Amino acid sequence: MKRWNGWGDDANDLNYELSKSALGFLESLIGKATPLPDASLEQVLATVPASRLPEHALYSTDAEERLRHARGQSLPDWLALRSGKLGTFPDAVAYPQSSEDVQALLLHAQTQQIDVIPYGGGTSVVGHINPEPNGRPVLTIDMTRMNKLLALDKQSQIATFGAGTIGPQVESQLAPLGYTLGHYPQSWELSTIGGWVASRSSGQQSMRYGRIEQMFAGGRIETLKGTLDIPTFPATSAGPDLREFFLGTEGRLGIITEVKARVTPLPGHEAFHVLFFPSWEIALAAVREIVQNKMQLSMMRLSNKMETFTQLKLAGSARVIALLEWYLKKRGIADDKVMFTFGVTGSKAQCATALRLTRQIASRHGGVGAGPALGKKWEHSRFRSPYLRHGLWDAGYAVDTMETAIDWVRVADAAAAIQSDIAGALSDEGEKVHAFTHLSHMYGQGSSVYTTYIFRCGNSYEETKARWDKLKAAGAEAIVRFGGTISHQHGVGKDHAQYLQAEKGALGIEAIRGLITVFDPQQQMNPGKLLP
């Protein structure tokens, strides 16, 4: 069973405790921290109010099920669950097993004036699944029992899945048939294919497989106005694309029940490699050349100086890292070094060619290979970052991220400003913040910019939340100032909604609002999300 107040599964035996060296490293950067007390499951269950909905065959009003569906994985969600102060809970939770079940639930909600929140894996980090305070009764619809591969058209390479299928289920059902979707967001272990569509998700290997909008070929959506079937076409010029109407709408128009996705034959070979460049500026020029020359890589990640420093400090064996540092220094790469991780995926011939051409470009920019170990380490730990919040929290620290995408002409300045503004956001309190940045999805036009920041918890949950408010605002305002999108891959939800108009403009917001009204005149579908 999923943890009720954290990331992952209760049966997961990962050790979250920070090592002594990692704890000492953090203390040297931002100071010693004091953990906040956690509420127990029993204490939080005692705060769950009576449901405003009567018992019904379509849903459950059990207190623990309502608690387990009350929040996602944003830092405010984490603080609410850990403190036990959630305030608002869904009144009931339903577990449909078919599109017809969803139809029945929506009809019931419509006739009884109940608000509806679609729920996939519960991995939202921006408040997508939180009930609105002081609103109508809330029914959360958990889609995870709709988790089967329903059809596979091998000629067209289109697979149809129930929208509640989580990442491992997607791949485990495709692999025996010789196919992969290849969509690997960091939340892959828990998030669902329907949630990926609803939030415009991006996977780690999007350079090969595409973002979810390239994979989403069509499907079925249940709305308060009826069922909408979106057929699949290789391409069309017949007016606006209905797929785009639903991509990124976060449950505001209806509930996606089936996803038709473009799949790919399983690759014959895959490997991940690490290079180091002498400086961030040199590395930016190199990776831009690589991506604009359309190298057949499956993923690229460029860590800035601070992230490189942090990753090497926390990598493990101090002796091995010292040898690496010595080797790089002999090759002219010293204190300003940055780390570039990339993947090759496909046939052995494709991978060999992509690797050779990428190394050629990197070499012309002074890049130096580091052997296979770091690439294998990244592959092994690629989905483990969300678990780090546990170890940091137990030591008294909080961690969160801020991400955007921006044109190359502004990437360097924007990345520096976002990191700097977040790092200095608590200076009025005399608090230091450890912030570091990488580019994790790159395009010919520009790149995503992903900043992680760690700070000390305050003396109370309220003080910790107030610190997060400052940090989030600092990062978001820097993004808006440099003309970046408010979200490259996490969606809008509640936490980003106030910044959406800067990106869409007043007329754009009006158009989105009008589209929502067509499908949901009474604003019952996930109210309070997406729009400011």
C-alpha positions in Angstrom: 0.0 0.0 0.0 1.2 3.5 -0.8 2.5 5.6 2.1 -0.2 7.8 3.5 2.2 10.7 4.3 5.1 10.3 1.9 6.5 8.9 -1.3 6.5 5.2 -2.3 5.1 2.0 -0.8 5.0 1.0 2.8 6.7 -2.3 1.9 9.7 -0.4 0.3 12.8 -1.2 2.2 14.9 1.7 1.0 17.0 3.3 3.7 16.2 7.0 3.7 18.6 8.0 6.4 21.2 10.6 5.3 24.8 9.3 5.6 27.1 11.1 8.0 29.0 12.6 5.2 25.8 13.9 3.5 24.5 15.3 6.7 27.9 17.0 7.4 27.9 18.4 3.9 24.4 20.0 4.4 25.3 21.3 7.8 28.4 23.0 6.4 26.3 24.7 3.7 23.1 25.8 5.5 23.5 24.9 9.1 22.3 22.2 11.5 18.6 21.6 11.5 16.0 20.3 13.9 13.3 17.9 12.8 9.6 18.7 13.3 7.4 16.2 15.0 5.2 14.0 12.7 1.5 13.3 13.4 0.6 9.7 13.5 -2.0 8.1 11.2 -4.3 7.6 14.2 -4.0 11.3 15.1 -4.8 12.5 11.6 -7.7 10.0 11.2 -9.2 11.6 14.3 -9.4 14.9 12.4 -11.4 13.5 9.4 -14.9 15.0 9.6 -18.0 13.1 8.9 -18.7 12.8 5.2 -21.3 15.2 3.7 -22.4 12.4 1.4 -24.7 9.5 2.3 -23.5 5.9 1.9 -23.8 4.8 -1.7 -22.9 1.7 -3.7 -20.8 3.8 -6.1 -18.3 5.0 -3.5 -16.8 4.7 0.0 -16.9 7.2 2.8 -14.3 5.4 4.9 -12.2 7.9 6.8 -8.8 6.3 5.9 -9.6 6.1 2.2 -10.6 9.7 2.3 -7.4 10.7 4.1 -5.2 8.7 1.6 -6.8 10.6 -1.3 -6.8 14.1 0.3 -3.4 15.4 -0.8 -0.7 14.9 -3.4 3.1 15.2 -3.2 3.7 19.0 -3.2 5.7 20.4 -0.3 2.5 22.0 1.1 0.8 18.6 0.8 3.7 17.0 2.7 3.6 19.6 5.4 -0.2 19.2 5.8 0.1 15.4 6.1 3.1 15.4 8.4 1.5 18.0 10.7 -1.9 16.4 10.6 -3.5 19.7 9.7 -5.2 19.0 6.4 -8.4 21.0 6.9 -10.4 19.7 3.9 -10.9 16.1 2.9 -12.9 14.5 0.0 -16.2 13.3 1.2 -16.0 10.0 -0.6 -13.7 7.9 -2.9 -14.9 5.9 -5.8 -13.0 3.1 -7.7 -14.5 2.7 -11.2 -13.5 -0.3 -13.3 -14.9 0.8 -16.6 -15.9 3.9 -18.6 -19.5 3.1 -17.8 -18.8 3.2 -14.1 -17.3 6.7 -14.6 -20.4 7.7 -16.5 -22.6 6.6 -13.6 -20.5 8.5 -11.1 -20.5 11.7 -13.1 -24.3 11.5 -13.6 -24.7 11.0 -9.9 -22.4 14.0 -9.2 -24.3 16.2 -11.6 -27.7 15.4 -10.2 -26.6 15.7 -6.5 -24.3 18.8 -7.0 -21.1 17.1 -6.0 -17.7 18.3 -7.1 -15.4 15.7 -8.7 -11.6 15.3 -8.5 -10.0 12.7 -10.8 -7.2 10.8 -9.1 -4.5 8.8 -10.7 -1.3 8.0 -8.8 -1.6 10.9 -6.4 1.8 12.2 -7.4 0.9 15.8 -8.2 3.4 18.3 -6.9 1.3 21.4 -7.6 -2.0 20.8 -5.8 -4.0 19.0 -8.5 -6.0 16.7 -6.3 -6.7 18.8 -3.2 -10.4 19.5 -2.4 -11.4 23.1 -2.3 -12.2 24.5 1.2 -15.8 25.6 1.8 -17.1 24.1 -1.4 -19.6 21.6 -2.3 -19.3 17.9 -1.2 -16.3 16.3 -3.0 -16.1 12.9 -4.7 -12.6 11.7 -5.6 -12.6 9.2 -8.4 -9.5 6.9 -8.2 -8.8 5.5 -11.6 -6.2 2.9 -10.7 -8.5 -0.2 -11.1 -8.7 0.7 -14.8 -5.2 -0.5 -15.4 -5.2 -2.9 -18.3 -3.8 -3.0 -21.8 -7.1 -3.1 -23.7 -5.8 -3.4 -27.3 -2.6 -3.3 -29.3 -2.6 -2.5 -33.0 0.9 -3.7 -34.0 0.7 -2.4 -37.6 -0.1 1.1 -36.5 1.8 0.8 -33.2 -1.1 2.1 -31.1 -1.8 0.6 -27.7 -5.0 1.3 -25.8 -4.8 1.5 -22.0 -7.2 2.1 -19.1 -6.3 5.6 -17.9 -5.4 4.4 -14.4 -2.5 2.2 -15.6 0.7 3.2 -13.7 4.1 3.3 -15.4 5.4 -0.2 -14.4 2.1 -1.7 -15.5 2.3 0.0 -18.8 5.7 -1.4 -19.5 5.1 -4.8 -18.1 2.1 -5.4 -20.3 3.8 -4.1 -23.4 7.2 -5.8 -23.0 6.1 -9.4 -23.6 4.5 -8.2 -26.9 7.8 -6.6 -27.9 6.9 -2.9 -27.3 7.5 0.0 -25.0 5.9 3.4 -24.4 9.1 4.8 -23.2 7.6 7.4 -21.0 9.6 7.7 -17.8 8.8 10.7 -15.6 10.5 10.7 -12.2 7.1 9.7 -10.8 7.0 6.7 -13.1 6.6 4.1 -10.4 3.3 5.6 -9.1 1.9 7.9 -11.8 -0.7 6.9 -14.4 -1.0 7.2 -18.2 -4.2 9.2 -17.8 -2.5 11.6 -15.4 0.4 12.0 -17.8 -2.0 13.2 -20.5 -4.0 15.4 -18.1 -0.8 17.2 -16.9 1.2 17.2 -20.2 3.9 15.1 -18.6 7.5 14.7 -20.0 9.6 11.5 -19.5 13.3 11.3 -18.9 13.9 9.9 -22.4 11.7 12.3 -24.3 14.4 12.9 -26.9 13.7 9.4 -28.3 10.1 8.7 -27.5 8.7 12.2 -27.3 6.7 14.0 -24.6 3.2 12.7 -23.8 1.6 15.0 -26.4 3.6 13.1 -29.1 2.5 9.7 -27.7 -1.2 10.6 -27.1 -3.0 9.5 -30.2 -6.6 9.6 -29.0 -8.9 8.0 -26.4 -12.1 8.3 -24.5 -13.2 11.1 -22.1 -16.3 11.0 -19.9 -17.7 14.5 -19.4 -20.7 16.0 -17.7 -22.1 16.5 -21.2 -21.5 12.9 -22.3 -18.8 10.7 -23.8 -16.2 12.1 -26.2 -14.3 9.6 -28.3 -11.2 11.0 -29.9 -10.2 8.9 -33.0 -6.6 8.3 -34.0 -5.1 9.8 -37.1 -1.4 9.9 -38.2 -2.1 13.6 -38.9 -5.0 15.9 -39.7 -5.7 19.4 -40.9 -9.4 19.2 -40.0 -9.7 22.1 -37.7 -8.4 22.3 -34.1 -7.1 19.1 -32.7 -9.4 17.6 -30.0 -6.5 15.9 -28.4 -5.0 19.3 -27.6 -8.3 20.3 -25.9 -7.7 17.7 -23.2 -3.9 17.6 -22.9 -3.0 19.6 -19.8 -6.6 20.4 -18.7 -6.1 18.7 -15.4 -9.5 17.2 -15.1 -11.4 20.4 -15.7 -13.2 19.2 -18.8 -13.8 15.5 -17.8 -12.2 12.3 -16.9 -9.9 10.5 -19.3 -10.9 6.8 -19.1 -8.9 5.3 -22.1 -5.7 6.4 -23.6 -4.6 5.4 -27.1 -0.8 5.8 -27.2 1.8 5.5 -29.9 4.3 2.8 -28.8 7.7 1.7 -30.1 9.4 -1.7 -30.5 11.7 -2.5 -27.6 15.2 -1.2 -28.2 18.0 -3.7 -28.8 20.5 -1.6 -26.8 20.5 1.1 -24.2 23.3 2.8 -22.2 23.9 6.0 -20.3 27.2 7.9 -20.3 28.8 10.8 -18.4 31.1 13.6 -19.7 32.5 16.6 -18.0 33.0 20.0 -19.5 35.4 22.7 -18.3 32.6 25.2 -17.6 28.9 25.9 -17.8 29.3 28.3 -20.7 31.3 25.8 -22.7 28.8 23.0 -21.9 25.8 25.1 -23.0 27.4 25.6 -26.4 28.2 21.9 -26.7 24.7 20.6 -25.7 23.0 23.1 -27.9 25.1 22.0 -30.9 24.3 18.3 -30.1 20.5 18.8 -29.9 20.3 21.2 -32.8 22.2 18.7 -34.9 19.5 16.2 -34.0 21.8 13.5 -32.5 19.8 10.3 -31.9 20.1 10.5 -28.1 17.3 9.4 -25.8 18.1 11.7 -23.0 20.4 14.6 -22.0 21.0 16.2 -18.6 23.4 19.0 -18.0 24.2 19.8 -14.3 25.5 23.2 -13.5 28.6 23.8 -11.3 26.6 23.7 -8.1 24.7 20.5 -8.9 27.9 18.8 -10.2 29.6 19.7 -6.9 26.7 18.4 -4.9 26.3 15.2 -6.8 30.0 14.4 -6.5 30.0 15.2 -2.8 27.1 12.8 -2.3 28.2 10.1 -4.8 29.6 7.7 -2.3 33.3 6.6 -2.1 35.5 9.7 -1.4 38.5 7.8 -2.7 36.9 7.1 -6.1 35.7 10.7 -6.5 39.2 11.9 -5.6 40.7 9.8 -8.4 38.1 11.1 -10.8 38.9 14.7 -9.8 42.6 14.0 -10.2 42.0 12.5 -13.7 39.8 15.4 -14.8 42.3 18.0 -13.6 45.0 16.3 -15.6 42.7 16.8 -18.7 42.2 20.5 -17.9 38.8 20.2 -16.1 39.0 21.6 -12.6 36.9 23.7 -10.2 34.4 25.0 -12.7 33.5 21.6 -14.2 30.0 20.6 -15.0 28.6 17.1 -15.6 26.7 16.0 -18.7 24.7 12.8 -18.6 23.2 11.3 -21.8 21.6 8.2 -23.0 21.7 6.2 -26.3 18.8 3.9 -27.1 18.0 1.8 -30.2 19.8 -0.7 -32.2 23.5 -1.3 -31.5 24.4 0.4 -34.8 22.2 3.5 -34.0 23.7 3.7 -30.5 27.3 3.3 -31.7 26.8 6.1 -34.3 25.0 8.4 -31.8 27.7 7.9 -29.2 30.5 8.5 -31.6 29.0 11.7 -33.1 28.1 13.0 -29.6 31.6 12.4 -28.3 33.1 14.1 -31.4 31.1 17.3 -30.7 31.8 17.1 -26.9 35.6 16.7 -27.6 35.7 19.8 -29.8 34.3 21.7 -26.8 36.8 20.2 -24.3 34.5 17.5 -23.0 36.1 14.5 -21.2 34.5 11.1 -20.7 34.4 9.6 -17.2 33.9 5.9 -17.9 30.8 3.8 -17.4 30.3 3.9 -13.7 28.6 7.3 -13.3 26.2 6.5 -16.2 25.3 3.2 -14.6 24.8 5.0 -11.3 22.4 7.5 -12.9 20.4 4.6 -14.5 20.2 2.7 -11.2 19.0 5.7 -9.2 16.9 7.5 -11.9 13.6 7.2 -9.9 15.0 7.5 -6.4 15.2 11.3 -6.1 11.6 11.7 -4.6 12.6 9.3 -1.8 15.4 11.7 -0.7 12.7 14.0 0.8 12.3 11.4 3.6 15.9 11.4 4.7 16.2 15.1 4.5 13.0 15.6 6.5 14.1 13.2 9.2 17.2 15.4 9.6 15.2 18.6 9.7 15.5 19.8 6.1 12.9 20.4 3.4 13.5 20.0 -0.3 11.5 21.1 -3.4 12.0 21.9 -7.0 11.1 24.7 -9.5 11.1 24.0 -13.3 10.5 25.9 -16.5 11.4 25.8 -20.2 12.8 28.7 -22.1 14.4 29.6 -25.4 18.2 29.1 -25.7 18.8 32.8 -26.0 17.7 33.3 -22.4 18.6 29.9 -20.8 21.9 31.0 -19.2 20.6 34.2 -17.7 17.3 32.6 -16.6 18.9 29.6 -15.0 21.3 31.8 -13.0 18.6 34.2 -11.9 16.1 31.4 -10.8 18.8 29.7 -8.8 20.1 32.9 -7.3 16.7 34.3 -6.4 15.7 31.1 -4.7 19.0 30.9 -2.8 18.6 34.4 -1.5 14.9 34.3 -0.7 15.3 33.7 3.0 18.2 36.1 3.6 15.8 38.4 5.5 15.6 35.6 8.1 19.3 35.0 8.1 18.7 31.5 6.5 20.8 30.0 3.8 19.3 27.9 1.0 21.2 25.3 -1.0 20.1 25.6 -4.6 21.4 23.8 -7.7 20.2 23.5 -11.3 20.2 21.2 -14.4 18.8 21.2 -17.9 16.9 17.9 -18.3 14.9 18.2 -21.5 16.5 19.9 -24.5 15.0 21.0 -27.8 16.3 22.8 -30.8 14.5 25.9 -29.6 15.5 25.8 -26.0 15.6 23.8 -22.8 13.9 23.0 -19.6 15.6 24.5 -16.5 15.1 22.5 -13.3 16.3 23.9 -9.9 16.3 21.9 -6.7 16.5 23.7 -3.3 17.0 22.5 0.2 16.3 24.6 3.3 16.0 24.2 7.0 12.6 23.6 8.5 11.4 26.4 10.8 10.5 26.1 14.4 6.9 25.1 13.4 5.0 23.8 10.4 3.6 27.3 9.9 7.0 28.9 9.8 8.3 26.2 7.4 5.3 26.7 5.1 6.0 30.5 5.1 9.6 29.9 4.1 8.4 27.7 1.2 6.0 30.5 0.1 8.9 32.9 -0.2 11.0 30.4 -2.1 8.3 29.4 -4.5 7.4 33.0 -5.2 11.1 33.9 -5.8 11.5 31.1 -8.4 8.1 31.7 -10.1 8.7 35.5 -10.4 12.1 34.9 -11.9 10.6 32.5 -14.4 7.9 35.1 -15.4 10.5 37.8 -15.6 12.6 35.9 -18.1 9.6 34.8 -20.2 9.7 31.1 -19.3 6.7 28.8 -19.0 5.4 28.4 -15.5 5.6 24.6 -15.9 7.5 22.4 -18.3 6.3 19.1 -16.9 4.5 19.4 -13.6 1.3 21.1 -14.7 -0.4 24.1 -13.1 -2.7 22.8 -10.4 -3.2 25.2 -7.6 0.3 26.3 -6.9 1.1 27.8 -10.3 -2.4 29.1 -11.2 -1.7 32.7 -10.3 1.2 32.8 -12.8 -0.7 31.4 -15.7 -2.0 34.7 -17.1 1.5 36.0 -17.5 2.0 33.1 -20.0 -1.4 32.9 -21.7 -2.6 36.5 -21.6 -6.0 37.7 -20.6 -7.6 36.6 -23.8 -6.0 33.2 -23.6 -7.3 32.7 -20.0 -10.8 33.8 -21.3 -10.6 31.2 -24.0 -9.6 28.4 -21.6 -12.4 29.4 -19.2 -14.9 29.4 -22.1 -13.8 25.8 -23.1 -14.2 24.6 -19.5 -17.7 26.2 -19.4 -18.8 24.3 -22.5 -18.1 20.9 -20.8 -18.8 21.9 -17.2 -21.2 24.8 -16.8 -21.5 24.5 -13.0 -17.7 24.2 -12.5 -17.9 20.8 -10.8 -14.9 19.2 -12.4 -11.8 19.7 -10.2 -12.7 23.3 -9.4 -10.0 25.7 -8.3 -7.3 24.1 -10.4 -5.5 25.4 -13.6 -7.1 28.8 -13.8 -6.3 31.8 -11.6 
